[in-house]
Every structure is written in C-alpha cells, then in structure tokens.
Amino acid sequence: MAIKKTLNKIFIVLFFLTCVSVYAKDRDEDLDYYFEMEDDVPVFTQILRWEEVKNASKYEIVIFNYKKQRIKRDECKTEEYKVQLKPGNYFYKIGAYNLLGMKEQTTDYIPLQVRKAVIPKIKGVSPDIIYLDDVATVFEVIVPGADENWKVYLKNTDDKVIYPKEITAEGDVLSATFKNLKQNPGDDFVVYVEHPSGLTGDVEKGIKLAYRRPLSFYFNVGWDPAVLLYTNEIKRTTGKLFFPVSGKLTLGLIVLKRATGFFGGELSVNTRYIGSNISNKTSSSMLTIDTALDLLYEYHFTNRFFGLFMFGGGFGSAITLGETPSYVDTDFQLRLGTGIRWQFHPRLHCGITAGWVHWVSDPLYGTFVPEIYFGFRY
C-alpha cells in the first residue's frame, strides 16, 4: 500500500514537470497559404502555425465546420500543419501531448476563413495613357465578378507599388483614382488587380506615359561670375581673371516632353564686370555682354532632380573701360554646359550649371562659367 502511494506521488510530480500549454499565434500571423493549379483551377493550401511548446512530444489538430462540428482530426510533430479545405468558414483547435503521452488542455476555438481561389481576369483597362501633368488619373478596369473588396494598384519598372487614393466598384468595373503620378527614368506602369484571396492579375502590356501639355516655359535669374582662361590680355588690362559682379537673365521654352526627359531651348543675356586693380596704374575695368541661344535637354534623375545638357552659340562683347578710346571686342561664341536642376515646388526651381564658352576667332580665349540660378516654371 505504501509503495502504491509512493508511485502515485512520483507520477504526479512527473506529470507537473512535463505539463505543457499551447498558444496559437495571433490570427493575422498564424494563417498563411499558397495555391496550386489543379485542372487549370487554383486550389488553396492553408498553413496553420503556432508557438513551439516545451516538452511537447506531438500536437493534435482538430478542424470544425462553421457549426463547430468536427470534420477533421490529425497529428503532427512540428508547429506547422497544412490542409486543403473548401471555401467557407471554419474553426480549429490545437492540443499538445506531454512526454508521458498525455493530452493537455487545448486552445479555444480559433476562426479560420478559406476564401475561394480566384485569379482576376482583366478584360480591359481605360485609359491606356498616363498624362503625367494631370492632377488625378482615374483607371477603369473591367474584371468579371469584381466588387469593392478587390484592389487595384500600379507597379513601375522597379516593382514599386503605387496605391490609389480611392477605389469604387460598379458592376464589373473597378474605378481607381491615382493622384499626381510621377516617374523615374525608364518607368513603365503596369495595372494590377488583386482578389481578396490574394491572387493577382495584370494587363499584358504596360501603360504609356505622356504629357497633356507638351509646351512649357521658364524664366531664370542667375549669378555666373565666370573665370577667364588662356588669355594674358585680360590679366594685363584688369589685373584679374575673375568677374565678381555678374548677372544673367534666361528665358527657356520646352517644346517636347517625354517620360525620361524634356527637350527645348533657352535665350540668355548676361553681363559681367571686373573693376580695375588700384595697385596697377595701367590697369582698366572690363564689362562683358553676352547673348546666347542654347539647345537644352533635361534628363529625369528623379521626380524632383533633373540633369541638364546644353549646347549652343551666341555673340559676346568685351568692353575695356578706362582706356582712351575704350576697346570693344565682339566675336561669335560656342557654348557647352551641364548641370543639375532641383524642382522643389511645382512652379519654382533652382540649380547649378557649369559651362565652357569659347571665342571662335581667338583660340587662346576661353571662359569657364559656373552659374547659380533661381527660376519660375509654367
């Protein structure tokens, strides 16, 4: 009798030492799925997951229908279980067995919703062109069986997902409103439709990018001090090679817009002044006036930053003051430049450029021209 009581005590101690409890993860985390095609029909496989239980020898999975009637029971040794069920609402419980093979208390009923696996079939998309200067773009996507629970979104070349501000459904037509669409170099947008089950469909061809208003103009005010190179005459007359006082006015016109860049031209007038060197009694002041016409290409680095490439020509005049008579030199110029423009506001921008101006008749006369400018664009 004493031996029996001792064995009972040992058994109870072992029971509590190996006692386990099981907790399912939050519903948003414990459900997962994938689908396979069977006879050209997608079939979901649900994946149930739960936390590992210490000292558990195995787990029991019991699945119930929406009336909480048991329809399936199974066991596994890992914290994951895969099952195929027809679309509908279910419940399931997870139980764990301790090292003595005894079943412990299981979880409460955990809801499980199995959606019908549907791959959206897009019958049509309108429009097939995105106008990047429009404030809002509304896509109408025809998908049989669609409703307000379906999703519509765009993807660009870098697989960046762009979601609409609003989606409405009427019949088989989903209307998605996108605001202020922008693009990066090489972007090509593709329209996707996602079923509530998670399966997606897309159009076979990308959406074209264009501008509704191909023409625009801008006006810049800049400071371009210039550095004179390869000439001893300027240094002799002024004692300097740098124009501290300068100003430039530019009127530009964009005549062609593409998704990756703009083409246009600009007309500019600038003046620069070098004061005389007081320590040099023979030195004089100099004033230059340049008028130029440049062809321009703006390349889209990002939505706000543009690379500038310019090539053109013009006429320049260098007026030497302080000598009698004053000396005026006028010549044709060749111009080449590059820079960066920052569109920090829909109508305002600023930037930095660096250019080379060469006087045709004098191979030893050239000017390096950096510029800082601020402008208005319409």
C-alpha positions in Angstrom: 0.0 0.0 0.0 2.8 2.4 0.9 4.6 1.5 -2.4 1.5 2.3 -4.3 1.2 5.8 -2.7 4.8 6.5 -3.4 4.4 5.6 -7.1 1.3 7.8 -7.3 3.3 10.8 -5.8 6.2 10.2 -8.3 3.7 10.1 -11.1 2.1 13.4 -10.1 5.5 15.1 -9.8 6.4 13.9 -13.3 3.1 15.0 -14.6 3.6 18.5 -13.5 7.2 18.6 -14.6 6.1 17.6 -18.2 2.9 19.6 -18.2 2.5 21.8 -21.3 0.3 24.5 -22.6 -0.2 25.6 -26.2 -0.9 29.0 -27.5 -1.8 29.8 -31.1 -0.3 32.9 -32.7 -2.5 35.9 -33.4 -4.9 35.3 -36.3 -3.0 37.7 -38.6 0.2 35.7 -38.1 -0.9 32.1 -37.8 -2.7 31.9 -41.2 -0.8 31.5 -44.4 -1.5 29.8 -47.7 -0.3 29.0 -51.2 -2.1 27.8 -54.2 -1.6 25.1 -56.8 -3.3 24.6 -60.2 -5.4 21.5 -60.5 -7.2 21.1 -63.8 -6.5 24.8 -64.5 -8.3 25.8 -61.3 -6.3 27.4 -58.4 -6.6 25.4 -55.1 -5.5 26.9 -51.8 -3.5 25.0 -49.2 -3.9 26.6 -45.8 -0.9 26.6 -43.4 -1.7 26.7 -39.7 1.2 27.8 -37.4 1.5 28.1 -33.6 4.2 28.7 -31.0 6.5 25.9 -30.0 5.6 24.1 -26.8 8.4 23.0 -24.5 8.4 19.2 -23.7 5.7 18.5 -26.3 6.0 15.2 -28.0 3.4 15.9 -30.6 0.4 18.1 -31.5 -3.2 17.4 -32.2 -5.1 19.5 -34.8 -8.9 19.3 -34.9 -10.9 21.2 -37.5 -14.6 22.1 -37.2 -17.1 23.4 -39.7 -19.0 26.7 -39.1 -21.5 24.8 -36.8 -18.5 23.7 -34.7 -18.9 20.1 -35.8 -15.7 18.2 -36.1 -14.7 17.3 -39.7 -11.1 16.5 -39.4 -8.5 15.3 -36.8 -4.8 14.8 -37.3 -1.5 14.8 -35.5 2.0 16.3 -36.3 5.3 16.7 -34.6 6.1 20.3 -35.8 4.5 23.6 -35.2 3.0 23.8 -38.7 0.2 22.0 -40.4 -1.0 22.1 -44.0 -4.6 21.4 -45.0 -6.8 21.8 -48.0 -10.4 22.9 -47.4 -13.3 24.0 -49.5 -14.1 27.8 -49.4 -16.0 28.6 -46.2 -15.8 29.5 -42.5 -14.1 27.0 -40.1 -12.7 26.7 -36.6 -9.8 24.7 -35.3 -8.1 23.7 -32.1 -4.5 22.9 -31.3 -3.6 20.5 -28.5 -0.3 19.2 -27.2 0.8 15.9 -25.7 3.4 15.9 -23.0 6.4 13.5 -22.7 4.2 10.9 -21.0 1.9 10.8 -24.0 -0.9 12.5 -22.1 -3.1 15.2 -23.9 -3.2 18.5 -22.1 -5.8 21.3 -22.4 -6.2 22.6 -26.0 -6.7 26.1 -27.2 -10.2 27.7 -27.6 -11.9 27.7 -31.0 -9.8 29.7 -33.5 -11.6 31.0 -36.5 -10.4 30.1 -40.0 -11.7 31.6 -43.2 -10.9 29.9 -46.5 -11.6 32.1 -49.5 -12.3 30.9 -53.0 -9.1 31.0 -55.0 -9.8 33.3 -58.0 -7.2 34.7 -60.4 -8.6 38.0 -61.7 -9.1 38.1 -65.5 -8.8 41.7 -66.7 -11.0 42.3 -69.8 -10.0 45.9 -70.4 -8.2 49.0 -68.9 -9.0 52.6 -69.7 -7.2 54.9 -70.4 -4.0 53.3 -71.9 -2.0 56.5 -71.5 -1.0 58.3 -68.2 -0.7 62.0 -68.6 1.9 62.9 -66.0 0.9 66.6 -65.8 -2.7 65.6 -64.7 -3.5 66.1 -61.0 -5.5 62.9 -60.9 -5.7 59.8 -63.1 -8.7 57.5 -63.0 -8.3 54.0 -64.3 -11.4 51.9 -65.1 -10.6 48.2 -65.0 -13.2 45.7 -66.3 -13.0 42.5 -64.2 -15.9 40.0 -64.1 -17.2 39.4 -60.6 -15.3 42.3 -59.1 -16.6 44.2 -56.1 -15.4 46.9 -53.6 -13.3 44.4 -51.7 -11.0 44.0 -54.7 -7.8 46.0 -55.0 -6.3 48.0 -57.9 -2.7 49.2 -57.9 0.2 50.1 -60.2 3.8 48.9 -60.4 6.6 50.7 -62.1 9.8 49.2 -63.6 11.5 49.0 -60.2 8.5 47.0 -58.8 7.4 49.9 -56.6 3.8 49.5 -55.7 1.6 52.7 -56.1 -1.8 52.5 -54.4 -4.8 54.6 -55.4 -6.4 57.3 -53.2 -9.9 55.8 -53.9 -11.5 52.7 -55.4 -15.1 52.3 -56.3 -17.0 49.4 -57.9 -20.0 49.4 -60.2 -20.9 46.2 -61.9 -17.8 44.6 -63.3 -15.9 48.0 -63.5 -13.4 49.0 -60.8 -12.5 52.7 -60.8 -9.2 53.6 -59.1 -8.1 57.2 -58.7 -4.4 57.9 -58.5 -3.1 61.4 -57.6 0.0 63.2 -59.0 1.6 60.2 -60.7 5.4 60.7 -61.1 8.0 58.6 -62.8 11.7 57.7 -62.7 13.9 57.2 -65.8 12.7 54.2 -67.8 9.5 53.7 -65.8 6.6 51.8 -67.4 3.5 51.4 -65.3 1.5 48.1 -65.2 -2.0 47.9 -63.8 -2.6 45.0 -61.3 -5.9 43.8 -59.8 -5.9 41.7 -56.6 -8.7 39.4 -55.5 -9.5 39.3 -51.7 -7.9 35.9 -51.6 -4.5 37.5 -52.5 -4.3 36.3 -56.1 -3.5 38.9 -58.7 -3.9 39.5 -62.4 -2.3 42.2 -64.6 -2.6 43.6 -68.1 -0.3 42.2 -70.7 1.2 45.5 -71.9 2.4 48.5 -69.9 0.7 51.8 -69.7 2.2 54.6 -71.9 3.4 57.8 -70.3 2.9 61.2 -71.9 2.2 64.9 -71.2 -1.1 66.5 -72.0 0.6 69.9 -72.3 3.8 69.5 -74.4 4.9 73.1 -74.2 6.1 75.0 -71.1 8.4 77.9 -70.4 10.6 79.1 -67.6 12.4 82.2 -66.5 15.7 82.2 -64.6 17.8 84.8 -62.7 21.3 83.8 -62.1 24.8 84.7 -60.9 27.5 83.5 -63.3 30.8 85.1 -62.3 33.0 83.3 -64.9 36.7 82.6 -64.9 38.8 83.8 -67.9 41.3 81.3 -69.1 44.1 81.2 -71.7 44.5 84.9 -72.2 47.1 87.3 -71.0 45.4 90.4 -72.4 42.6 90.3 -69.8 45.1 89.9 -67.0 47.2 92.8 -68.3 44.3 95.2 -68.6 42.4 94.4 -65.4 44.9 92.5 -63.2 42.3 89.9 -62.6 40.8 86.8 -64.1 37.6 86.5 -62.1 34.3 88.5 -62.6 32.9 89.2 -59.1 30.0 91.2 -60.3 27.6 89.4 -62.8 24.0 88.8 -63.6 22.2 86.6 -66.1 18.6 86.5 -67.3 17.3 83.4 -69.1 14.0 82.7 -70.9 13.6 79.0 -71.8 11.0 77.1 -73.7 10.3 73.3 -73.5 9.0 72.1 -76.9 8.9 68.3 -76.4 8.2 66.3 -73.3 8.9 62.6 -72.8 8.8 60.3 -69.8 12.6 60.3 -69.4 13.3 63.9 -70.3 12.4 67.3 -71.9 13.8 69.0 -75.0 13.9 72.7 -75.5 15.9 75.8 -75.9 16.8 79.0 -74.0 17.7 82.5 -74.8 20.0 84.2 -72.3 21.6 87.6 -71.8 24.3 88.2 -69.2 26.6 91.0 -68.1 29.8 90.8 -66.1 32.1 93.4 -64.7 35.7 93.4 -63.4 36.9 96.5 -61.6 40.4 97.9 -62.1 43.4 96.9 -60.0 44.3 100.0 -57.9 47.9 98.8 -57.4 48.4 98.7 -61.1 48.2 102.2 -62.6 47.9 100.9 -66.1 45.0 98.5 -65.4 41.5 99.1 -66.6 38.0 97.8 -65.9 36.1 95.4 -68.2 32.5 94.9 -69.0 31.2 91.9 -71.0 27.8 91.4 -72.5 26.8 88.0 -73.9 23.7 87.0 -75.8 23.3 83.3 -76.5 20.8 80.7 -77.8 21.3 77.2 -76.4 19.6 73.8 -77.2 18.7 72.1 -74.0 17.9 68.5 -72.8 16.7 67.8 -69.3 17.1 64.2 -68.1 14.9 62.9 -65.2 17.2 61.6 -62.5 14.2 61.5 -60.0 10.9 63.2 -59.7 12.5 66.4 -58.5 16.1 66.3 -59.8 17.0 66.8 -63.5 20.3 66.6 -65.3 20.9 69.4 -67.8 22.9 69.2 -71.1 23.3 72.4 -73.2 24.9 73.2 -76.5 24.6 76.4 -78.5 26.2 79.6 -79.7 25.9 83.4 -79.4 27.7 86.7 -79.6 29.8 88.2 -76.9 31.3 91.7 -76.4 34.1 92.6 -74.1 34.4 96.3 -73.4 37.6 97.6 -71.9 37.0 100.7 -69.8 39.5 103.3 -68.6 41.5 103.5 -71.8 41.2 106.2 -74.4 39.5 105.2 -76.5 37.6 102.3 -74.9 38.3 99.0 -76.6 35.4 96.8 -77.7 35.9 93.2 -78.9 32.9 91.3 -80.4 33.0 87.7 -81.5 30.9 84.6 -82.1 30.9 82.1 -79.2 30.5 78.3 -79.0 28.9 77.1 -75.7 28.8 73.8 -74.0 27.4 73.1 -70.5 25.9 70.7 -68.0 24.2 71.0 -64.6 21.5 69.9 -62.1 18.1 71.4 -61.6 16.0 70.9 -58.4 12.2 71.3 -58.8 11.4 72.0 -55.1 8.0 73.4 -56.0 5.6 72.8 -58.9 6.4 76.3 -60.2 9.8 77.1 -58.6 13.2 75.6 -59.2 16.9 76.3 -58.6 20.1 74.8 -59.9 23.8 74.8 -60.6 25.4 74.7 -64.1 29.0 74.6 -65.3 29.8 75.6 -68.9 32.6 76.4 -71.3 32.4 79.4 -73.6 34.9 79.6 -76.5 35.5 82.7 -78.6 35.8 81.5 -82.2 38.3 84.0 -83.6 40.8 83.7 -80.7 41.8 80.1 -79.9 43.5 81.4 -76.7 40.4 83.0 -75.3 38.0 80.8 -73.3 35.8 81.2 -70.3 34.8 78.7 -67.6 31.3 79.7 -66.5 29.7 78.4 -63.3 26.2 79.6 -62.6 23.8 79.5 -59.6 20.2 80.3 -60.6 16.7 80.6 -59.3 13.6 80.4 -61.6 9.9 80.2 -62.3 8.4 77.5 -64.5 5.0 77.3 -66.0 
